[in-house]
Amino acid sequence: MKKLLFAFCLLGFFATLSASSKPKLIWFDATANFRRLSSSDSICYYLDKVKQAGFTDVVIDVKPITGEVLYPSKIAPQMKEWHGFTRPDSLDFLNVFINESHKRDLKIHASLNTFSGGHNYIDRGLVYKDKSDWQSVNYTDSGFVPITKQKHKYSAMLNPANKEIQDYEIAILKELVTNYPQLDGLILDRVRYDGIEADFSELSKQLFEKYISDKVENFPEDIFAWSKDAKGNVVKIEGKYYKQWLEWRVSVIYNYIAEARKEVKKINPKISFGDYTGAWYPTYYEVGVNWASSKYDPSKDYDWATAKYKDFGYSELLDLYTTGCYFFEVTKEEVERNNADTVNRTEAGLSKGKEYWYSVEGSAELVNKVVMKAVPVYGGLYVEQYKEKNSPEQFVKAVEMCLKKTDGLMIFDIVQLIEYDWWNAMGKGIKAGEKY
């Protein structure tokens, strides 16, 4: 009887160990934490906090939307000052993070905002200096407008199809993994277009014509045109090349991901190659990204996808995929109760609606459907969405749902946990999710 009891206890122990071993990632935004993380003592303090909360991995943003980096580089400009505060030259920021994370048995991933070259609210970054020709040219209902002139846009996005930009970004990745061989992983962010309006530069027109082996006589109307409906709302009128344009854009992103992975793995075959996107797949074509498995055929579910669109699904190229289940509504039932007209969704590619995937639960289910187990999926949450409605209880439910429905958890960002003192809610959510 004692042996049997011991066996059951042992099974229970391993079941608990297995259930609680799902990776839990916490993001450290570069600029939001710039002053706070300006000393080794401060870095150690917050690494202790995330370890105690139950996290297994940290994600350090080392290349914010300005295009600057947070470490010495011979390729990219280094961000040494932010909002009037200058970090001491003696601080080896990334090395401290790597060494101290590993002391605490935390894995560390470096995050980089890829196709963003400026902060549009404060006119800072690459495109505001000597790389203005790299910026996205957007086709708006007012015509062609450089993104730096669109001040409602937070990120001054670049043109992903520009080979010069691609080579530059890959050179940064290669330098980073060469100089910091102890990094456990990379997680790319903003590997995308700005939106459906981007990019309509002359270069993009020429590259698209090469892709389809034809001339676009009426550009951009042969892609799409802006018009107004009977109520005066601006609407998009699809042209004859519209779907091929969408297909070409996802081919651009696919080829970049493939090349970036290849070059990084040449230097460090063991490093994890990861990516972040939003979870709203049905509208993510607007930013030119197909993060699904290449085995999933979206043309069977969505009229915007060509039969060839599936060839540019890149999940199989990733070792880690974290997706933003960025919705206040946790369950599908909560979405049904919403008034769709009053919902405010601001992330790229999002719109109003009551589809089931406008929830943490539904978006996680949709991601799993299209990724098809090609890569581990970690459900991501944006803490601010729960704080805006002062609902730590809803946040706890969302954390639990991510751990229930996906292979792990990603929290953006530590700054909200700190400023709102939501560490208890964070720990409670992780503990609730340990049974899955």
N, C-alpha and C positions, 0 to 999 in steps of 0.2 A: 504493500500500500504506500509506504514512504517513497519507494522508487517511482511508482506511478504518479504520485503527487509531485515529486521532483520533476518528472518529465513534463507534466502539464505546466508547471511554473516556468520551466525552461522554454517551452513553446510560447507561453505568454510573453516572456521576456523578449524573445526574438521577434515575435509579432509586433510588439510595441516598438522595438528598435527599428524594424523595417518600416513601420508606419510613420515614425518620426524622422526618418532619414531623408525625406524629400528635400531637395535643395531649397533654401530660402535666401533670396538675394535682396540686399538693400542698396539703393542708389545714392551716391554722393554727388550732387550737382556741382559743377565747377564754380560758377559765379555765386550761387546762393550761399555757398559755404566758404567762399574765398577767404574772408577775414577770420572766420571761426577756426579754420584748419590751417592756421599760419604758424603753428609750433608743433614740435614732436609731442609735447605733453598733451595738447588738445587732441591730436590725432589718436594717441593712445587712449585717452579718456573715452572718446566716442566709439572706438573699436571695442573697448570693454563693454560699453552699453549695448552694442548690437549683438555681441556674443551672449551676454546675459539674457537678451530678449529672445534668443533662439535662432538667430540667423547663422547660416553656414558660409555665405559668400558675400563679398562686398564688390560693388561696381563703382569704380572711380572715374568720373568724367574728366578726361585729360585734354579734350579738344571741344570747347564750347562752340556756340553758333557763330562766334566772331571769326573762327578759323585760326585763332591763336591756340597755343598748346601750353600745358602747365609743367613743362619739363624743358631742359636745354635741348634745342634742336638746330641743326644746320639747314633745315628745309623750311620749317614753319616759324613764324614769329612767336616768341614766348610771352605769355601773359604774366607780367610781374606786378601789375597794378590793376585794381578794380575799384571803382567808385571812391577814388582818393586814398585807398589803402594799398601800401606796397609791402609785399612779402620780403622778409629778410633773405639776402643772397645765400646765407648759410644754411637755409632750409632745403634739403634734398627731398622735396615733397613726395615724389613717387617712390623713391627708394625707401623712405620711412614707412609709407603705407604698405609696401610689399613686405618688408622685414617684420613689421609689427603685426600685420595680418597673419603671417605664417606662424609667428610665435603663439598666436591664439587659435591656431588650427582653422583659420578662415582662408578660403580661397579668394583670390583677388583677380578681378577682370578690369581691364582698361576700356572705357567707353569713348568713342569718338563720333562727333557729329560730322558726317561725311560731306554731303553736298550742301553745306551751308557756309557762307563766307562773310557774314556780317550781321550785326545787331541793328535792325532797322529803326528801333526807337531812339537810339543814341548815336547813330551814324558812325559805328565803329566796326573795323574788320577789314579783311582782304579787299573786298569790292569797293571800299571807301578809300583805298590807297592805290596800289599799282595794278590791281586786277579787276578794274571796273568792267572790262570786256568779258569777264567770266560769269557775270550775273545773269540770272534768268530774265528772258524777255517774255512777258506775259501778254496774252491776247485777251483783252478785256472788252466790254461793250463800248469802251471809249477808244479802242484801237490797241496798237502795240505799246506797252508801257514797261520800261525797265523796273525790276522789282524794288530798287532803291527809291523809286518815286511813289511806291505804294506803302504809305506809312501805317496802314492798318495791318500790314504784314510784320510779324515779329522777327522771323528769320529772313535774311537776305539770301535766298537760295541760289545755287549755281545751276548751270546747265549740265546735267549728268552725261549727255551725249558727247560733250567736248573731250576729245582724247587727251588734250593737254592737261585738263583738270583731272581726269582719271589717273594719268601717270603721276601727277603730283600727289594725289591722295594715297595711291599705293606706295609711293616712295616714303611717305610719312609712316605708314604701317610697317614697312620694312625696317626703317630706322628705329621705330619703337621696339619691335620684338628683338632686334639685334642688340640694342642698348640695355634692354631690361629682360634678360633671358629667364628670370624667375617669375615673370607674370604667368598666371594660370590660364588666362584667356583674354580675348578681345570681344567686345560687343559693339557692333556698328549700329549707329543711329542715323536717321535722316538719309538713308540710302534711297532717295526717292526724288521725284519732281515736286515742285511747289504745289501743284494742283492741276486740275483739268485745263487751266489757262496756260500751262507751261510745257515746254519752252517753244516759242515760235520765232526764234532767231533765224537768220538766213542760213546759218550753219545747220540747224536742225532740219530745215527744209531740204537742203542738199543731201544730208545723210539719209533722210527718209526716202527721197527719190532714188537713191542708190539701193536702199533696202527693197523697194518695190519694183525696181528696174523700169521706172516710168517717170514722166514729167508731171508735176502738179501744176496745171495751167492756171487754176484759180486758187491762190493761197491767201488767206487760210480757209476760204469758203468751201473748198473741196474737202477740208477736214471737218470743220463745222462753222456755223455762222450764228451770231447773236441776233435775236429778234425780240419782239414783244408780243405777248398774247393779248386777248381781248380785254383783260383786266389791267393791262399795262405792266405786267411782270416780265422781267427779262428771262428769255428761254433760249435753249440751245437747239439749233437746227442741224442735224447730222448731215455731213456731206458724203460723197461716194467713197472716200478713203478713210472715213472715221474709224471703223473697226480695225483696219490695217494700221492706222496711226497708234491706236491703243496697243496693238500687238507689237509694233516696233518699239514703243517705249518700254514695255516690259522686257523685251529682248536686250535693250540697253542696260537695264539694271541687272538682269540675269548674267550677262557677260562680264559686268564689273564685279559682281559677287564671285563668279568663278575665277576670274583672274586674281582678285585680291586673296582669295583662299589659297590658290596655287602658290603665289609669291610668299605669303606668310608661312605656309607649311614647309617650303624649301628651307627656310631659316630655322624654324622650330616646329618639327612635325608633331610634337606633343601638345602644343598650345591649343586651347579650345577656341574655335572660330564661331562666334555667335552674332546674332542680329536681333534688333528690336523693331517691331512695327505695331501699329494699331490692330485690333482684333476684328475690325468691321470689314471683312472680306468683300461683301457684296458691293461696296462703294470704293474699295481701295484701288480699283483700276484708275480712279481719278488722279492718283499720285504716281501711276506708272509702275506698280509693284505687284508681282505675283509670288507671294511667299508660300503658296501651297506646295504640295507634293506634285512632281511632274506626272504622277499616276492619276491625279485628280483632273477631270475634264470639266472646267467651268462652263463650256459652251452648252452642256446639257442642262444647266441650271439658270444661266444668265444670257440675255440676248446681246450683251455688249462684248462677249468673248467669241473670237474666231475658233475654228477647230485647232489651229496651231498655237493658240494662247497657252495651252497646257504645257507645251514644250519648254516654256520659260518659267515653270514653277521651280523654285530653288531650295526647297526644304532639305533635299538630299545633300546639298552643299554645306549644310550647317551642322555643328556639333551641339549647339545650344540655341534655342529660340525662345525669346520672351516676348509676350504679346500684351498690349494694353487693353485689359478688360475695363476700360475707363468709363464706368457707368455708376451712378448713385444707386440705381435699382439693382438689387442683388438677384432676385428671382425673376423668372419669366412672367409670373403672375403680377408682379409689381408693375411691369411695363404695360400690361393690359389695362391696369387701373389709371394709367397716366392720361393727361390731356396733351396730346401730341403737339398742339399749337403753342403750348407754353414751355415746352422743353427747350433748354438752351445748350446746344452741343457745339463746342468750338474747335475740337481737334480736326486736323486736316482729313478731308474725305467724309466727314460725318454730316448728317442732315437730320431733320425732324422725322419722326416715324414711330410706329408701335410694333415693329418687327421683334420677334423673340430675342434676337441677338443684340438688342439694345439693353442688355442686362449682363451682369457678371456671369450668371449661370448660362444664359443662352449663347453669349459670345464664346465662352469656353467650349461649349458643345460644338459650335460651328467651326472653331479653330481645329479641334480634334478631327472633325469630319474631313476637312480639306487637307490637313497635314498628313493624315493617314499613318501616324506613328513613324514618319520618316526621321524625326528628330524629337528629343524631349521638349515638351512645351511647358513653359512656366507662366502662369497667369499673373498679370501685372495689375496693380492698383495705384491710383493717384490719390494720395491722402487728402489733398485740398478739397476734393469733391465731397468728402464726408464732413470735413470741418466747416465748410460753407453753410451747411444745414445743421451744424452742431450735433452731429449724430455719431458718437463713438460706437454706439451699439450696432449701427448699420455697418460701420467699418469692420467690427469684429465678425459680423456675419459674412462680409465680403472676403475677408482673409480666409475664413473657414471654407467658403465656397471655392476659392481658387485651389486650395489644397485638396478639396474633394474632387474637383473636376479636371485638374491638370496635374502635370508631373512635378510641380513645384510652385514657388511663389516669388514674385518680384514686387518690391515696394518702392515707389517714387514719391517723395524723396525724404531722406533723413531730416532735412531742414524742418519739415512740418512736424515730425515726431518730437523734435527738440523744442520748437517754438510753442507748440500746443501742449507739450508734455503728455503725449499720448502713448508713452511707453507701456503703461499698464494695459491699455486697450490692445496694443500691438502684441504683447505677450499673451493676453487672453485669447486673441484670435489664433495665434500659432498653436497654443495649447489645445484649442477646440478642434483644430485641423489635424492634430497628431494621430487621430484614429483612422485616417484615410490612407 
